[in-house]
Amino acid sequence: MGWLPRLDRLIGHIIGAAQWLALPLILLLFLQWPLRDIVRHYSREANDLGQIIFALFVAVSVTAATRAGTHLAADTLAQRYSARTRLWLKRIGTAVSVLPWALFVVFAGASFVVPSVLGLEAFADTDNPGYFIIKAALWVMAILIVEQAIVDILRPSPADDV
């Protein structure tokens, strides 16, 4: 098996694992009010952890939506085109717009992601650890988009399999 199917499977496994982040996120959102109003402790910690989980969940969700074909797409006119033409339009659009912008995010984000991760930046209001994970989630998102773009551009079309 070549590297492209392995990369595709790896992205699928990451998405599969990240979907489970929704459960602790929902639990933490639910617990914030009782922790603040009844227990009178730990609501800020729950909020900070919820922000970390949300950032990671959203970072992976962008690629998940792309793989599922559920993101916004201007395909009303393209529905009239053949499957082969739509595939090539998707490849060209990914190569010309998605891939360069995701790479731009990786490189432009370095100026604030790297110092945050190296310094293990904490939340400013609570001094709780982990804020650097929120900034690193930007790179998680961009790198997954780059990887998915590579898969989408280089994946053999069904006609090539014959």
C-alpha positions in Angstrom: 0.0 0.0 0.0 1.3 3.4 -0.9 1.7 6.5 1.2 -1.4 8.2 -0.2 -3.9 5.6 1.1 -2.1 5.5 4.4 -2.4 9.3 4.7 -6.0 9.1 3.8 -6.6 6.5 6.5 -4.6 8.5 9.1 -6.8 11.5 8.4 -9.9 9.3 8.8 -8.6 7.9 12.1 -7.9 11.5 13.4 -11.4 12.5 12.5 -12.9 9.4 14.0 -11.1 10.0 17.3 -11.9 13.7 17.4 -15.6 13.2 17.0 -15.6 11.8 20.5 -14.5 15.3 21.8 -18.1 16.3 21.5 -19.1 14.3 24.5 -16.7 15.9 27.1 -17.4 19.3 25.5 -21.1 18.9 26.0 -20.5 17.7 29.6 -18.3 20.6 30.4 -20.8 23.1 29.0 -23.5 21.5 31.1 -21.4 21.5 34.3 -20.3 25.2 34.2 -23.5 26.5 35.7 -23.9 24.0 38.5 -20.2 24.3 39.3 -20.5 28.1 39.4 -23.9 28.4 41.2 -24.0 25.4 43.4 -20.5 24.1 44.0 -19.0 27.6 43.7 -15.7 26.2 42.4 -14.1 24.9 39.2 -16.4 26.6 36.8 -13.5 28.5 35.3 -11.5 25.4 35.0 -14.4 23.7 33.2 -14.7 26.7 30.9 -10.9 26.6 30.1 -10.9 22.9 29.4 -14.1 23.3 27.3 -12.3 26.0 25.2 -9.4 23.6 24.6 -11.7 20.8 23.5 -13.8 23.1 21.4 -10.7 24.4 19.6 -9.5 20.9 18.8 -13.0 19.7 17.8 -13.4 22.6 15.4 -9.9 22.3 14.0 -10.7 18.7 12.9 -14.3 19.4 11.9 -13.2 21.5 8.9 -11.5 18.6 7.3 -14.3 16.2 8.4 -16.8 18.5 6.5 -14.6 18.5 3.4 -14.3 14.7 3.4 -18.1 14.3 3.9 -18.9 16.9 1.2 -21.1 18.8 3.7 -19.3 22.2 3.7 -20.6 25.1 1.6 -19.9 24.6 -2.1 -20.9 26.5 -5.1 -22.0 23.5 -7.1 -25.4 24.4 -8.4 -24.0 25.1 -11.9 -21.5 22.3 -11.6 -24.2 19.7 -11.2 -24.7 19.9 -14.9 -21.1 18.8 -15.6 -19.9 15.3 -15.9 -18.4 13.6 -12.9 -15.0 13.7 -14.4 -15.2 17.5 -15.0 -16.4 18.0 -11.4 -13.5 16.0 -10.1 -11.0 18.1 -12.1 -12.7 21.3 -11.0 -12.4 20.1 -7.4 -8.7 19.2 -7.9 -7.9 22.5 -9.5 -9.8 24.5 -7.0 -8.1 22.7 -4.1 -4.7 23.2 -5.7 -5.2 26.9 -6.5 -7.1 28.1 -3.4 -7.4 25.6 -0.5 -3.8 24.4 -0.4 -2.1 27.8 -0.7 -4.3 29.3 2.0 -3.8 26.4 4.4 0.0 26.7 3.8 -0.3 30.4 4.4 -2.0 29.8 7.7 0.8 27.4 8.8 3.5 29.9 8.0 1.7 33.1 9.1 0.6 31.4 12.3 4.2 30.4 13.3 4.8 33.9 14.8 2.3 33.3 17.5 1.8 29.5 17.6 5.5 28.6 18.2 6.1 31.0 21.1 2.9 30.0 22.7 3.6 26.2 22.5 7.3 26.6 23.5 6.2 28.8 26.5 3.3 26.5 27.4 1.1 29.6 27.5 -1.6 29.6 30.1 -5.0 31.2 30.1 -4.6 34.9 30.9 -7.7 35.2 33.2 -7.2 32.1 35.3 -3.5 31.2 34.8 -4.7 27.6 34.1 -2.4 25.7 31.8 -3.3 24.7 28.2 -4.0 27.9 26.3 -1.2 27.0 24.0 -3.3 24.1 22.8 -5.9 26.5 21.5 -3.3 28.3 19.4 -1.8 24.9 18.3 -5.2 23.9 17.1 -4.8 26.5 14.3 -1.9 24.4 13.0 -3.8 21.2 13.6 -6.6 22.6 11.4 -4.2 23.9 8.7 -2.1 20.8 8.6 -5.1 18.5 8.3 -6.4 20.7 5.5 -3.1 20.5 3.7 -3.0 16.7 4.1 -6.6 16.4 2.8 -5.8 18.7 -0.1 -2.9 16.5 -1.1 -5.1 13.4 -0.9 -7.9 15.1 -2.9 -5.5 16.3 -5.6 -3.5 13.1 -6.0 -6.2 10.5 -5.4 -6.7 8.4 -8.6 -10.0 9.0 -10.2 -12.3 6.0 -10.5 -11.6 5.9 -14.3 -7.9 5.6 -13.5 -8.5 2.3 -11.6 -9.6 0.5 -14.7 
